[in-house]
Amino acid sequence: MLARLKWRGAVASFFAAAAVAVFLPPAKAQAPSGQPVTIGFSMALTGPLAANGKQALLGMKIWEEEINKKGGLLGRPVKLVYYDDQSNPSTVPGIYTKLLDVDKVDLVLGPYATAQAAPAMPVIMQKGKVFIILFGLDVNHEFNYPKFFAMIPTGPDTKPSFTDGFFEVAAAQNPKPQTVALVAADQEFSRNACDGARDNAKKSNLKVVYDKTYPPSTTDFTPIVRAIQAANPDVVTICSYPLDSVGMVKAVNELNYKPKMIGGAMVGLQATVFKRQLGPLLNGWVNYETWVPAKALTFDGTEAFLKRYQARAGAEGVDPLGYYLGTWGYAYIQILGEAVQATKSLDDNKLADYIGKTTFKTIMGDVKFGKGGEWAQGRMLQVQYHDIKSGDLEQFRGMDTQTVLTPAQYKTGNVIYPYEKAK
């Protein structure tokens, strides 16, 4: 009888405790404490690359805040330590030397852009640090550094990836174009992308009738466009940096030049500030994008991140949508953080080993690194801009003014060809 009463009492206590638990607030993550885990990097916050660099930084700040709310890394708070590289590659080695020798950061991340990432490599290699860079093209080709990883969806065949889709679309037209002009800024990214475009032209059996570079300091693109026009190519492939891209679009429109297809590997046109500045001048251009708000490209966490980013963009003075680098800025630091959590370590060798073997679930989809630290499988998009009526922001929020042409699994429509039909 006594045993039965004890059993009933235990059951009653259990249900009473369970009832109380229902009304208790959920347990919070333990607040991080101790010395912060410091993550150092340079970022283009002024200069011609700033429109992209600043949105990447906001994405990284959002990750920092979120991870600290969840308890930090290794039970310690996370602190970002960063400096403005001014879009100037010559500042980068000094910044990373300071981060490692003076600030003594625990971990580093790469800067944004090819021209910035390459000069950091000797410093990083000397210190043996894991190095995930943001949107650098074929940076590790000469270095072959085993702790290098590139957060850019180019895939294993890096140089041709920016224009693969461009030439695929051109080759599918009837009648098929026969000739191509290639023009590139005389900078590392643009030269690399143009090397790839040259290979793609050869594969597509297109005759190259113009192939030249221009100095990065160029501001008047009218003579270049006139020279291309004189060569009379069917299609024009441009490999350019942000201010050049804007200058090229304006010059082509001012001269009323109408090749059958034009675009390719033009950095900058992905940023909302340039889309709004150019407005209808962009109609008909075919260019790479790394992400657009299509259903097939919306992954777990994408929409939640964009909601947070866009709510803060105005006050931060950054790209209001964040589609190009806000998302990727979050995703590349997300990978580093997950590697630390999984290995329970800040050891660069352990982190590099884990990153090289793991498929990461990020807000930009699955990321698996392969040979040379590049993505094992590429996912570069070619998009055509169309039906842009003004510089109004809302038209760029969805898919009304852009069509994904390649890859086939993400295609949302067909190209308007020739180019002048979209004007």
C-alpha positions in Angstrom: 0.0 0.0 0.0 2.8 2.4 0.9 4.6 1.5 -2.4 1.4 2.3 -4.3 1.1 5.7 -2.6 4.7 6.6 -3.4 4.2 5.6 -7.0 1.1 7.8 -7.3 3.0 10.7 -5.6 5.8 10.3 -8.1 3.4 10.4 -11.1 1.6 13.4 -9.7 4.9 15.2 -9.2 5.9 14.4 -12.8 2.7 15.8 -14.3 2.9 18.9 -12.1 6.4 19.5 -13.3 5.4 19.0 -16.9 2.5 21.4 -16.5 4.8 24.1 -15.1 7.3 23.5 -17.9 4.7 24.2 -20.5 4.3 27.8 -19.2 8.0 28.4 -18.7 9.9 30.4 -21.4 12.2 28.3 -23.6 15.8 27.9 -22.3 18.1 30.5 -23.8 21.5 29.7 -25.2 24.2 30.3 -22.6 25.7 33.7 -23.0 29.1 33.6 -24.4 31.9 34.6 -22.1 35.7 35.1 -22.0 38.0 36.4 -24.7 36.3 36.8 -28.0 37.0 34.6 -31.0 38.4 37.3 -33.5 37.9 36.9 -37.2 39.9 39.4 -39.3 39.6 40.5 -42.9 39.8 43.4 -45.3 36.8 44.7 -47.2 36.2 47.2 -50.0 34.2 49.9 -48.1 35.3 52.8 -50.3 36.4 53.1 -53.9 34.8 51.5 -57.0 34.1 48.1 -55.3 32.4 49.6 -52.2 28.8 49.1 -53.5 29.4 45.3 -53.3 31.9 45.2 -50.3 29.6 47.2 -48.0 26.7 44.8 -48.5 28.9 41.8 -47.9 30.0 43.4 -44.6 26.4 43.8 -43.5 25.7 40.2 -44.2 28.7 39.3 -42.1 27.6 41.5 -39.2 24.2 39.9 -39.2 25.9 36.5 -38.9 28.0 37.8 -36.0 25.0 39.0 -34.1 23.1 35.8 -34.7 25.9 33.5 -33.6 26.5 35.5 -30.5 22.8 35.2 -29.6 23.2 31.5 -30.0 26.1 31.3 -27.6 29.1 32.3 -29.8 31.8 29.9 -30.9 33.4 27.5 -28.4 31.3 29.3 -25.7 33.1 32.6 -26.5 31.7 35.7 -28.2 32.7 36.4 -31.8 34.2 39.7 -32.8 34.8 40.8 -36.4 38.0 42.8 -36.9 38.2 44.5 -40.3 39.7 47.3 -42.3 38.8 49.2 -45.5 41.1 48.1 -48.3 39.7 51.1 -50.3 39.2 48.8 -53.4 43.0 49.1 -53.7 45.0 45.8 -53.9 48.2 47.5 -52.7 46.7 48.0 -49.2 45.8 44.3 -48.7 49.2 42.8 -47.7 49.7 45.4 -45.0 46.2 44.9 -43.6 46.6 41.1 -43.3 50.0 41.5 -41.7 48.5 43.9 -39.2 45.6 41.5 -38.5 47.9 38.6 -37.8 50.9 40.2 -36.2 49.4 43.2 -34.3 45.8 42.4 -33.8 46.6 38.7 -33.5 43.2 37.5 -34.7 42.3 33.9 -34.3 40.9 33.4 -37.8 41.0 35.3 -41.1 38.6 35.5 -44.1 39.5 36.8 -47.5 38.6 40.1 -49.0 36.1 40.6 -51.8 37.3 40.5 -55.4 40.1 38.8 -57.3 42.5 41.8 -57.4 42.3 42.0 -53.6 42.5 38.3 -52.7 45.6 37.6 -54.8 48.0 40.0 -52.9 46.9 38.6 -49.6 48.0 35.0 -50.4 51.7 35.3 -49.6 50.9 36.7 -46.1 48.3 34.0 -45.5 50.5 31.2 -46.7 53.4 32.3 -44.6 51.2 32.1 -41.5 49.5 28.8 -42.5 46.0 30.2 -42.1 42.7 28.9 -43.5 41.6 31.3 -46.2 38.0 31.5 -47.6 37.8 34.3 -50.1 34.8 36.1 -51.4 34.3 36.1 -55.2 37.8 35.8 -56.4 38.4 34.2 -59.8 41.1 31.5 -60.1 43.2 33.1 -57.3 44.8 29.8 -56.2 45.9 28.7 -59.7 49.5 29.8 -59.2 49.7 29.3 -55.4 48.2 25.8 -55.0 47.6 26.5 -51.3 45.8 23.6 -49.6 44.0 25.7 -47.0 42.4 28.0 -49.6 38.7 28.0 -50.5 36.8 30.2 -52.9 33.3 31.3 -52.1 32.2 31.8 -55.7 29.9 29.5 -57.7 32.3 29.1 -60.7 33.0 25.4 -60.2 36.2 23.6 -61.1 36.6 25.2 -64.6 36.9 28.7 -63.2 37.9 31.0 -66.1 35.3 30.0 -68.6 32.5 29.9 -66.0 31.6 33.6 -66.2 30.8 33.3 -70.0 29.9 29.7 -70.5 26.2 30.5 -70.5 26.7 33.5 -72.7 28.2 31.5 -75.5 25.8 28.6 -74.9 22.9 31.0 -75.6 24.6 32.6 -78.6 25.3 29.2 -80.2 21.7 28.2 -79.8 20.4 31.0 -82.0 19.2 30.6 -85.6 21.0 31.7 -87.6 24.0 31.1 -85.4 26.3 34.1 -84.9 29.7 33.7 -86.6 31.9 36.4 -85.0 32.7 37.8 -81.6 34.5 40.7 -80.1 36.3 40.4 -76.7 37.2 43.4 -74.6 38.5 43.4 -71.0 39.9 45.7 -68.4 43.6 45.2 -67.9 43.1 43.7 -64.3 43.5 40.2 -63.0 39.8 39.3 -62.8 39.0 40.7 -66.2 42.0 39.1 -67.9 41.1 35.7 -66.3 37.5 36.0 -67.4 38.5 37.0 -70.9 40.9 34.0 -71.1 37.9 31.9 -70.4 35.8 33.8 -73.0 38.5 33.1 -75.6 38.2 29.4 -74.8 34.4 29.5 -75.0 34.5 31.3 -78.4 36.8 28.6 -79.7 34.5 25.8 -78.5 31.5 27.6 -80.1 33.4 28.0 -83.4 33.1 31.8 -83.3 35.7 33.8 -85.1 37.3 36.5 -82.9 37.4 39.8 -84.8 38.4 42.1 -81.9 40.4 41.2 -78.8 41.8 44.0 -76.7 42.2 45.3 -73.1 41.9 48.8 -71.9 43.6 50.5 -68.9 41.7 50.4 -65.5 41.8 54.2 -65.4 39.7 54.5 -68.6 36.6 56.7 -68.2 35.6 57.4 -71.8 34.4 54.2 -73.4 33.2 55.7 -76.6 36.4 55.1 -78.6 36.4 51.5 -77.5 32.8 50.9 -78.6 33.5 52.7 -81.9 36.4 50.3 -82.5 34.3 47.3 -81.7 31.6 48.6 -84.0 34.0 49.0 -86.8 35.0 45.3 -86.4 31.3 44.4 -86.9 31.1 41.3 -84.7 27.8 39.5 -84.3 28.2 39.3 -80.5 30.3 41.2 -78.0 31.7 39.8 -74.8 32.8 42.4 -72.1 34.9 41.5 -69.0 34.8 44.6 -66.8 34.8 46.0 -63.3 31.9 48.1 -61.9 32.6 51.6 -63.2 33.8 50.2 -66.5 30.6 48.2 -66.8 28.5 51.3 -66.3 30.6 53.3 -68.8 30.3 50.5 -71.4 26.5 50.3 -71.1 26.2 54.1 -71.5 28.5 54.3 -74.5 26.8 51.5 -76.3 23.4 53.2 -75.8 24.8 56.7 -76.7 26.2 55.4 -80.0 23.0 53.4 -80.7 25.2 50.3 -81.3 23.2 47.2 -81.7 25.1 43.9 -82.0 23.0 40.7 -81.9 24.1 40.0 -78.3 26.2 41.8 -75.8 27.3 41.4 -72.2 29.0 38.4 -70.5 31.3 39.0 -67.5 30.5 42.5 -66.4 31.0 43.1 -62.6 28.7 45.7 -61.1 25.5 45.3 -63.1 24.4 42.9 -60.3 24.4 45.8 -57.8 21.0 47.5 -57.3 22.7 51.0 -57.3 23.9 50.4 -60.9 20.7 48.8 -62.0 18.8 51.9 -60.8 21.3 54.3 -62.3 21.2 52.7 -65.7 17.5 51.8 -65.8 16.2 51.1 -69.3 19.7 51.3 -70.8 20.2 47.8 -69.4 17.4 46.3 -71.5 18.6 43.5 -73.7 22.0 43.0 -72.0 23.0 39.4 -71.1 25.3 39.1 -68.1 26.3 36.8 -65.3 24.6 36.8 -62.0 25.3 34.6 -59.0 21.9 34.6 -57.5 18.4 36.0 -58.4 15.2 35.7 -56.4 13.8 32.8 -58.4 12.0 30.0 -56.6 14.5 27.4 -57.6 17.3 29.5 -56.1 15.6 30.1 -52.7 17.1 27.9 -50.1 16.6 27.2 -46.4 17.3 30.5 -44.6 17.5 32.7 -47.8 14.3 34.6 -47.3 14.8 35.0 -43.5 18.2 36.5 -44.1 17.0 38.9 -46.8 14.2 40.1 -44.5 16.8 41.0 -41.8 19.2 42.5 -44.3 16.7 44.7 -46.1 15.2 46.0 -42.8 18.7 47.4 -42.0 20.0 48.3 -45.4 18.7 51.9 -45.4 20.2 52.8 -42.0 23.5 51.1 -43.0 23.6 53.0 -46.4 24.1 49.8 -48.4 22.5 48.0 -51.4 18.8 47.9 -50.5 18.2 44.4 -51.7 21.5 42.6 -50.9 21.1 39.9 -53.6 24.6 40.0 -54.9 27.0 40.1 -51.9 24.9 40.6 -48.8 23.8 36.9 -49.2 27.2 35.6 -50.0 28.9 37.7 -47.3 26.7 35.9 -44.8 27.3 32.5 -46.4 31.1 32.5 -46.5 31.4 33.4 -42.8 28.6 30.9 -42.1 30.9 28.1 -43.4 33.8 29.2 -41.3 31.6 29.3 -38.2 30.2 25.8 -38.8 33.7 24.4 -39.3 34.7 25.8 -35.9 31.6 24.4 -34.2 32.0 21.0 -35.8 35.7 20.6 -35.0 35.5 22.4 -31.7 38.7 24.0 -32.6 40.5 27.1 -34.0 43.3 25.1 -35.4 43.8 26.0 -39.1 44.8 22.5 -40.1 41.8 20.9 -38.5 39.5 23.5 -40.0 41.0 23.1 -43.5 40.6 19.4 -43.4 36.9 19.7 -42.3 36.1 22.4 -44.8 37.6 20.3 -47.6 35.6 17.2 -46.8 32.2 18.7 -45.9 29.1 19.6 -47.9 27.8 22.8 -46.2 24.1 23.7 -46.0 24.1 27.5 -46.4 21.5 30.2 -47.1 22.9 30.0 -50.7 22.3 26.3 -51.0 24.7 23.4 -50.8 28.4 24.2 -51.0 31.1 21.5 -51.5 34.7 22.4 -52.3 36.8 20.5 -54.7 40.2 20.7 -56.4 42.2 23.8 -55.6 39.5 25.0 -53.1 37.1 25.9 -55.9 33.5 24.6 -55.8 33.2 21.0 -56.8 30.2 21.9 -59.0 29.5 25.4 -60.5 26.3 27.4 -60.5 27.0 30.6 -62.4 23.9 32.1 -64.0 23.4 34.0 -67.3 20.6 36.5 -67.1 19.0 38.9 -69.6 17.7 42.2 -68.3 14.4 43.4 -70.0 11.3 45.6 -69.5 13.1 48.0 -67.2 11.1 51.2 -67.3 13.0 53.5 -64.9 15.2 53.4 -61.9 12.4 52.5 -59.5 13.6 50.0 -56.9 10.5 47.7 -56.7 10.9 46.4 -60.3 14.2 44.9 -59.3 12.9 43.1 -56.3 11.6 40.1 -58.2 11.9 38.5 -61.6 9.9 40.9 -63.7 12.9 42.6 -65.3 15.3 39.6 -65.6 15.2 36.1 -67.1 17.6 33.3 -66.2 18.9 31.8 -69.5 21.4 29.3 -68.1 22.0 26.8 -66.5 19.0 24.8 -67.8 17.8 23.7 -64.3 17.3 27.3 -63.3 16.0 28.7 -66.6 13.0 31.0 -66.3 12.5 32.0 -70.0 14.1 32.5 -73.4 16.5 35.1 -74.6 15.2 38.1 -76.6 17.4 38.0 -79.7 18.7 40.0 -81.4 19.5 42.5 -78.7 17.7 45.4 -80.4 14.3 43.6 -79.9 14.6 44.2 -76.2 15.3 48.0 -76.5 
